[in-house]
């Protein structure tokens, strides 16, 4: 049965990855909260956390950093 669940998710993986690549943090957090609420309703506990780290702007990739 675990394999069946993985196959089901695999069909959503690419569209989800595409959406997340362009989503803002608040949008992604809202979706995670909705998923968590639905899983809780079904008796599944989802633990997650968010960490904000410096992410290089793709427009600046390859350009020297100030002070470098």
Backbone atoms as SQL, in Angstrom:
CREATE TABLE atoms (id INTEGER PRIMARY KEY, chain TEXT, resi INTEGER, resn TEXT, atom TEXT, x REAL, y REAL, z REAL);
INSERT INTO atoms VALUES
  (1, 'A', 1, 'UNK', 'N', 0.807, -1.183, 0.000),
  (2, 'A', 1, 'UNK', 'CA', 0.000, 0.000, 0.000),
  (3, 'A', 1, 'UNK', 'C', 0.861, 1.262, 0.000),
  (4, 'A', 2, 'UNK', 'N', 2.052, 1.208, 0.596),
  (5, 'A', 2, 'UNK', 'CA', 2.933, 2.374, 0.610),
  (6, 'A', 2, 'UNK', 'C', 3.345, 2.753, -0.804),
  (7, 'A', 3, 'UNK', 'N', 3.576, 1.784, -1.661),
  (8, 'A', 3, 'UNK', 'CA', 3.931, 2.057, -3.044),
  (9, 'A', 3, 'UNK', 'C', 2.817, 2.762, -3.783),
  (10, 'A', 4, 'UNK', 'N', 1.584, 2.390, -3.487),
  (11, 'A', 4, 'UNK', 'CA', 0.437, 3.007, -4.138),
  (12, 'A', 4, 'UNK', 'C', 0.359, 4.493, -3.783),
  (13, 'A', 5, 'UNK', 'N', 0.588, 4.822, -2.545),
  (14, 'A', 5, 'UNK', 'CA', 0.581, 6.225, -2.131),
  (15, 'A', 5, 'UNK', 'C', 1.670, 7.014, -2.833),
  (16, 'A', 6, 'UNK', 'N', 2.845, 6.425, -2.992),
  (17, 'A', 6, 'UNK', 'CA', 3.943, 7.097, -3.669),
  (18, 'A', 6, 'UNK', 'C', 3.598, 7.355, -5.125),
  (19, 'A', 7, 'UNK', 'N', 2.976, 6.388, -5.780),
  (20, 'A', 7, 'UNK', 'CA', 2.583, 6.559, -7.177),
  (21, 'A', 7, 'UNK', 'C', 1.548, 7.673, -7.309),
  (22, 'A', 8, 'UNK', 'N', 0.613, 7.740, -6.381),
  (23, 'A', 8, 'UNK', 'CA', -0.400, 8.782, -6.415),
  (24, 'A', 8, 'UNK', 'C', 0.248, 10.152, -6.297),
  (25, 'A', 9, 'UNK', 'N', 1.196, 10.277, -5.400),
  (26, 'A', 9, 'UNK', 'CA', 1.873, 11.558, -5.214),
  (27, 'A', 9, 'UNK', 'C', 2.731, 11.914, -6.420),
  (28, 'A', 10, 'UNK', 'N', 3.331, 10.917, -7.043),
  (29, 'A', 10, 'UNK', 'CA', 4.229, 11.157, -8.172),
  (30, 'A', 10, 'UNK', 'C', 3.534, 11.940, -9.297),
  (31, 'A', 11, 'UNK', 'N', 2.234, 11.723, -9.491),
  (32, 'A', 11, 'UNK', 'CA', 1.521, 12.444, -10.548),
  (33, 'A', 11, 'UNK', 'C', 1.367, 13.928, -10.201),
  (34, 'A', 12, 'UNK', 'N', 1.415, 14.267, -8.915),
  (35, 'A', 12, 'UNK', 'CA', 1.284, 15.668, -8.481),
  (36, 'A', 12, 'UNK', 'C', 2.639, 16.342, -8.303),
  (37, 'A', 13, 'UNK', 'N', 3.695, 15.564, -8.298),
  (38, 'A', 13, 'UNK', 'CA', 5.013, 16.085, -7.959),
  (39, 'A', 13, 'UNK', 'C', 5.475, 17.212, -8.885),
  (40, 'A', 14, 'UNK', 'N', 5.379, 17.041, -10.180),
  (41, 'A', 14, 'UNK', 'CA', 5.849, 18.053, -11.119),
  (42, 'A', 14, 'UNK', 'C', 5.032, 19.345, -11.042),
  (43, 'A', 15, 'UNK', 'N', 3.685, 19.280, -11.076),
  (44, 'A', 15, 'UNK', 'CA', 2.932, 20.537, -10.948),
  (45, 'A', 15, 'UNK', 'C', 3.170, 21.230, -9.604),
  (46, 'A', 16, 'UNK', 'N', 3.313, 20.454, -8.544),
  (47, 'A', 16, 'UNK', 'CA', 3.570, 21.036, -7.234),
  (48, 'A', 16, 'UNK', 'C', 4.941, 21.712, -7.205),
  (49, 'A', 17, 'UNK', 'N', 5.932, 21.057, -7.771),
  (50, 'A', 17, 'UNK', 'CA', 7.278, 21.624, -7.825),
  (51, 'A', 17, 'UNK', 'C', 7.279, 22.931, -8.619),
  (52, 'A', 18, 'UNK', 'N', 6.568, 22.963, -9.735),
  (53, 'A', 18, 'UNK', 'CA', 6.478, 24.169, -10.561),
  (54, 'A', 18, 'UNK', 'C', 5.800, 25.291, -9.785),
  (55, 'A', 19, 'UNK', 'N', 4.703, 24.968, -9.098),
  (56, 'A', 19, 'UNK', 'CA', 3.990, 25.987, -8.332),
  (57, 'A', 19, 'UNK', 'C', 4.870, 26.529, -7.209),
  (58, 'A', 20, 'UNK', 'N', 5.541, 25.641, -6.476),
  (59, 'A', 20, 'UNK', 'CA', 6.378, 26.071, -5.362),
  (60, 'A', 20, 'UNK', 'C', 7.533, 26.951, -5.817),
  (61, 'A', 21, 'UNK', 'N', 8.064, 26.682, -7.004),
  (62, 'A', 21, 'UNK', 'CA', 9.180, 27.479, -7.513),
  (63, 'A', 21, 'UNK', 'C', 8.785, 28.944, -7.683),
  (64, 'A', 22, 'UNK', 'N', 7.522, 29.204, -8.000),
  (65, 'A', 22, 'UNK', 'CA', 7.083, 30.571, -8.197),
  (66, 'A', 22, 'UNK', 'C', 6.265, 31.138, -7.056),
  (67, 'A', 23, 'UNK', 'N', 5.980, 30.337, -6.051),
  (68, 'A', 23, 'UNK', 'CA', 5.113, 30.777, -4.953),
  (69, 'A', 23, 'UNK', 'C', 5.858, 31.676, -3.981),
  (70, 'A', 24, 'UNK', 'N', 5.122, 32.559, -3.383),
  (71, 'A', 24, 'UNK', 'CA', 5.661, 33.374, -2.297),
  (72, 'A', 24, 'UNK', 'C', 5.565, 32.562, -1.012),
  (73, 'A', 25, 'UNK', 'N', 6.392, 32.914, -0.039),
  (74, 'A', 25, 'UNK', 'CA', 6.443, 32.179, 1.216),
  (75, 'A', 25, 'UNK', 'C', 5.067, 32.103, 1.874),
  (76, 'A', 26, 'UNK', 'N', 4.340, 33.203, 1.905),
  (77, 'A', 26, 'UNK', 'CA', 3.019, 33.216, 2.551),
  (78, 'A', 26, 'UNK', 'C', 2.051, 32.247, 1.861),
  (79, 'A', 27, 'UNK', 'N', 2.116, 32.168, 0.520),
  (80, 'A', 27, 'UNK', 'CA', 1.245, 31.244, -0.211),
  (81, 'A', 27, 'UNK', 'C', 1.588, 29.794, 0.140),
  (82, 'A', 28, 'UNK', 'N', 2.866, 29.493, 0.165),
  (83, 'A', 28, 'UNK', 'CA', 3.305, 28.130, 0.477),
  (84, 'A', 28, 'UNK', 'C', 2.909, 27.757, 1.903),
  (85, 'A', 29, 'UNK', 'N', 3.074, 28.673, 2.846),
  (86, 'A', 29, 'UNK', 'CA', 2.722, 28.390, 4.237),
  (87, 'A', 29, 'UNK', 'C', 1.220, 28.158, 4.379),
  (88, 'A', 30, 'UNK', 'N', 0.422, 28.917, 3.647),
  (89, 'A', 30, 'UNK', 'CA', -1.025, 28.736, 3.702),
  (90, 'A', 30, 'UNK', 'C', -1.405, 27.336, 3.210),
  (91, 'A', 31, 'UNK', 'N', -0.811, 26.893, 2.129),
  (92, 'A', 31, 'UNK', 'CA', -1.105, 25.558, 1.595),
  (93, 'A', 31, 'UNK', 'C', -0.679, 24.482, 2.590),
  (94, 'A', 32, 'UNK', 'N', 0.488, 24.655, 3.206),
  (95, 'A', 32, 'UNK', 'CA', 0.949, 23.670, 4.191),
  (96, 'A', 32, 'UNK', 'C', -0.017, 23.609, 5.369),
  (97, 'A', 33, 'UNK', 'N', -0.520, 24.756, 5.801),
  (98, 'A', 33, 'UNK', 'CA', -1.491, 24.777, 6.911),
  (99, 'A', 33, 'UNK', 'C', -2.771, 24.040, 6.521),
  (100, 'A', 34, 'UNK', 'N', -3.239, 24.226, 5.286),
  (101, 'A', 34, 'UNK', 'CA', -4.430, 23.512, 4.816),
  (102, 'A', 34, 'UNK', 'C', -4.196, 22.003, 4.780),
  (103, 'A', 35, 'UNK', 'N', -3.038, 21.602, 4.290),
  (104, 'A', 35, 'UNK', 'CA', -2.693, 20.174, 4.236),
  (105, 'A', 35, 'UNK', 'C', -2.613, 19.609, 5.646),
  (106, 'A', 36, 'UNK', 'N', -1.965, 20.354, 6.549),
  (107, 'A', 36, 'UNK', 'CA', -1.842, 19.900, 7.934),
  (108, 'A', 36, 'UNK', 'C', -3.215, 19.714, 8.574),
  (109, 'A', 37, 'UNK', 'N', -4.131, 20.669, 8.343),
  (110, 'A', 37, 'UNK', 'CA', -5.476, 20.569, 8.910),
  (111, 'A', 37, 'UNK', 'C', -6.204, 19.334, 8.374),
  (112, 'A', 38, 'UNK', 'N', -6.077, 19.079, 7.080),
  (113, 'A', 38, 'UNK', 'CA', -6.743, 17.904, 6.494),
  (114, 'A', 38, 'UNK', 'C', -6.139, 16.612, 7.020),
  (115, 'A', 39, 'UNK', 'N', -4.821, 16.565, 7.130),
  (116, 'A', 39, 'UNK', 'CA', -4.177, 15.361, 7.674),
  (117, 'A', 39, 'UNK', 'C', -4.594, 15.149, 9.124),
  (118, 'A', 40, 'UNK', 'N', -4.646, 16.213, 9.921),
  (119, 'A', 40, 'UNK', 'CA', -5.092, 16.091, 11.312),
  (120, 'A', 40, 'UNK', 'C', -6.505, 15.542, 11.383),
  (121, 'A', 41, 'UNK', 'N', -7.360, 16.015, 10.468),
  (122, 'A', 41, 'UNK', 'CA', -8.736, 15.525, 10.420),
  (123, 'A', 41, 'UNK', 'C', -8.766, 14.019, 10.171),
  (124, 'A', 42, 'UNK', 'N', -7.775, 13.527, 9.437),
  (125, 'A', 42, 'UNK', 'CA', -7.700, 12.091, 9.116),
  (126, 'A', 42, 'UNK', 'C', -6.864, 11.308, 10.129),
  (127, 'A', 43, 'UNK', 'N', -6.402, 11.984, 11.176),
  (128, 'A', 43, 'UNK', 'CA', -5.651, 11.298, 12.222),
  (129, 'A', 43, 'UNK', 'C', -4.163, 11.206, 11.974),
  (130, 'A', 44, 'UNK', 'N', -3.645, 12.004, 11.050),
  (131, 'A', 44, 'UNK', 'CA', -2.207, 12.006, 10.749),
  (132, 'A', 44, 'UNK', 'C', -1.622, 13.313, 11.269),
  (133, 'A', 45, 'UNK', 'N', -0.501, 13.215, 11.978),
  (134, 'A', 45, 'UNK', 'CA', 0.144, 14.403, 12.520),
  (135, 'A', 45, 'UNK', 'C', 1.300, 14.794, 11.607),
  (136, 'A', 46, 'UNK', 'N', 1.295, 16.049, 11.163),
  (137, 'A', 46, 'UNK', 'CA', 2.359, 16.577, 10.317),
  (138, 'A', 46, 'UNK', 'C', 3.134, 17.614, 11.111),
  (139, 'A', 47, 'UNK', 'N', 4.428, 17.394, 11.262),
  (140, 'A', 47, 'UNK', 'CA', 5.295, 18.375, 11.910),
  (141, 'A', 47, 'UNK', 'C', 6.145, 19.024, 10.832),
  (142, 'A', 48, 'UNK', 'N', 6.270, 20.335, 10.906),
  (143, 'A', 48, 'UNK', 'CA', 7.071, 21.036, 9.917),
  (144, 'A', 48, 'UNK', 'C', 7.568, 22.334, 10.510),
  (145, 'A', 49, 'UNK', 'N', 8.569, 22.905, 9.877),
  (146, 'A', 49, 'UNK', 'CA', 9.090, 24.194, 10.313),
  (147, 'A', 49, 'UNK', 'C', 9.578, 24.950, 9.083),
  (148, 'A', 50, 'UNK', 'N', 9.726, 26.235, 9.259),
  (149, 'A', 50, 'UNK', 'CA', 10.201, 27.091, 8.180),
  (150, 'A', 50, 'UNK', 'C', 11.443, 27.806, 8.673),
  (151, 'A', 51, 'UNK', 'N', 12.438, 27.814, 7.839),
  (152, 'A', 51, 'UNK', 'CA', 13.660, 28.515, 8.173),
  (153, 'A', 51, 'UNK', 'C', 13.953, 29.497, 7.049),
  (154, 'A', 52, 'UNK', 'N', 14.157, 30.735, 7.392),
  (155, 'A', 52, 'UNK', 'CA', 14.509, 31.722, 6.382),
  (156, 'A', 52, 'UNK', 'C', 16.023, 31.828, 6.333),
  (157, 'A', 53, 'UNK', 'N', 16.554, 31.528, 5.190),
  (158, 'A', 53, 'UNK', 'CA', 17.990, 31.624, 4.974),
  (159, 'A', 53, 'UNK', 'C', 18.218, 32.533, 3.777),
  (160, 'A', 54, 'UNK', 'N', 19.405, 33.054, 3.685),
  (161, 'A', 54, 'UNK', 'CA', 19.715, 33.918, 2.553),
  (162, 'A', 54, 'UNK', 'C', 19.743, 33.084, 1.282),
  (163, 'A', 55, 'UNK', 'N', 18.916, 33.468, 0.346),
  (164, 'A', 55, 'UNK', 'CA', 18.858, 32.786, -0.933),
  (165, 'A', 55, 'UNK', 'C', 19.352, 33.753, -1.983),
  (166, 'A', 56, 'UNK', 'N', 20.283, 33.282, -2.791),
  (167, 'A', 56, 'UNK', 'CA', 20.846, 34.159, -3.814),
  (168, 'A', 56, 'UNK', 'C', 19.807, 34.457, -4.883),
  (169, 'A', 57, 'UNK', 'N', 19.664, 35.713, -5.207),
  (170, 'A', 57, 'UNK', 'CA', 18.740, 36.153, -6.253),
  (171, 'A', 57, 'UNK', 'C', 19.245, 35.622, -7.595),
  (172, 'A', 58, 'UNK', 'N', 18.406, 34.882, -8.350),
  (173, 'A', 58, 'UNK', 'CA', 18.855, 34.332, -9.626),
  (174, 'A', 58, 'UNK', 'C', 19.331, 35.415, -10.597),
  (175, 'A', 59, 'UNK', 'N', 18.825, 36.627, -10.457),
  (176, 'A', 59, 'UNK', 'CA', 19.244, 37.714, -11.343),
  (177, 'A', 59, 'UNK', 'C', 20.669, 38.162, -11.040),
  (178, 'A', 60, 'UNK', 'N', 21.129, 37.891, -9.825),
  (179, 'A', 60, 'UNK', 'CA', 22.470, 38.304, -9.430),
  (180, 'A', 60, 'UNK', 'C', 23.464, 37.161, -9.487),
  (181, 'A', 61, 'UNK', 'N', 23.012, 35.980, -9.862),
  (182, 'A', 61, 'UNK', 'CA', 23.906, 34.819, -9.892),
  (183, 'A', 61, 'UNK', 'C', 25.100, 35.090, -10.790),
  (184, 'A', 62, 'UNK', 'N', 26.260, 34.762, -10.292),
  (185, 'A', 62, 'UNK', 'CA', 27.475, 34.923, -11.075),
  (186, 'A', 62, 'UNK', 'C', 28.126, 36.283, -10.919),
  (187, 'A', 63, 'UNK', 'N', 27.434, 37.256, -10.333),
  (188, 'A', 63, 'UNK', 'CA', 28.008, 38.576, -10.105),
  (189, 'A', 63, 'UNK', 'C', 28.719, 38.569, -8.755),
  (190, 'A', 64, 'UNK', 'N', 29.834, 39.250, -8.659),
  (191, 'A', 64, 'UNK', 'CA', 30.543, 39.260, -7.363),
  (192, 'A', 64, 'UNK', 'C', 29.719, 39.961, -6.287),
  (193, 'A', 65, 'UNK', 'N', 29.814, 39.437, -5.071),
  (194, 'A', 65, 'UNK', 'CA', 29.121, 40.029, -3.935),
  (195, 'A', 65, 'UNK', 'C', 29.896, 41.259, -3.461),
  (196, 'A', 66, 'UNK', 'N', 29.179, 42.234, -2.948),
  (197, 'A', 66, 'UNK', 'CA', 29.878, 43.416, -2.410),
  (198, 'A', 66, 'UNK', 'C', 30.830, 43.011, -1.297),
  (199, 'A', 67, 'UNK', 'N', 32.036, 43.537, -1.345),
  (200, 'A', 67, 'UNK', 'CA', 33.035, 43.237, -0.330),
  (201, 'A', 67, 'UNK', 'C', 33.759, 41.935, -0.553),
  (202, 'A', 68, 'UNK', 'N', 33.450, 41.224, -1.631),
  (203, 'A', 68, 'UNK', 'CA', 34.105, 39.938, -1.904),
  (204, 'A', 68, 'UNK', 'C', 35.353, 40.128, -2.711);
